[in-house]
Amino acid sequence: MERKDLASYASKSSQSKGRRYVEEFKDDRPAFERDRDRIIHCAAFRRLMY
C-alpha cells in the first residue's frame, strides 16, 4: 500500500528489491517509513546530533 501523496519522483517500496530477511509487521506502514523511524530513533543516529 503506497501513499497517494508521494511525489512522482519518490522511491516507492513496491519498486524495490524487497528485504533481505523476512519480517512480520503488525501495522500497515510502508517499509521506507518503518526504516526511517528505525534510523531516527536509534542511539547511533542520536549521537550524531552532538
C-alpha positions in Angstrom: 0.0 0.0 0.0 1.7 3.2 -1.2 0.7 6.6 0.0 -1.0 8.7 -2.7 0.6 12.0 -1.6 4.1 10.9 -2.6 5.9 12.9 -5.3 6.1 11.3 -8.8 9.9 11.0 -8.3 9.7 9.4 -4.9 11.2 5.9 -4.3 8.3 3.5 -4.0 8.6 0.4 -1.9 6.6 -1.6 -4.5 9.5 -0.9 -6.9 12.3 -2.0 -4.5 14.0 -5.4 -4.5 12.5 -6.2 -1.1 14.1 -7.1 2.1 17.0 -9.5 2.7 15.3 -11.0 5.7 11.6 -11.5 6.0 9.9 -9.6 8.9 6.4 -9.8 10.2 4.8 -6.3 10.7 1.7 -5.5 12.8 0.9 -2.2 11.1 0.3 -1.2 7.5 3.0 1.5 7.1 5.3 1.3 4.1 8.7 -0.3 4.6 10.5 3.0 3.9 8.5 4.8 6.6 9.3 2.0 9.1 13.0 2.1 8.2 13.1 5.9 8.6 11.7 5.6 12.1 14.3 2.9 13.0 17.1 5.2 11.9 15.8 8.3 13.6 15.2 6.5 16.9 18.5 4.5 17.1 21.2 5.6 19.5 23.9 5.9 16.8 21.8 8.5 14.9 21.1 10.4 18.1 24.8 10.6 18.9 25.4 12.3 15.5 23.4 15.3 16.6 26.0 16.4 19.2 
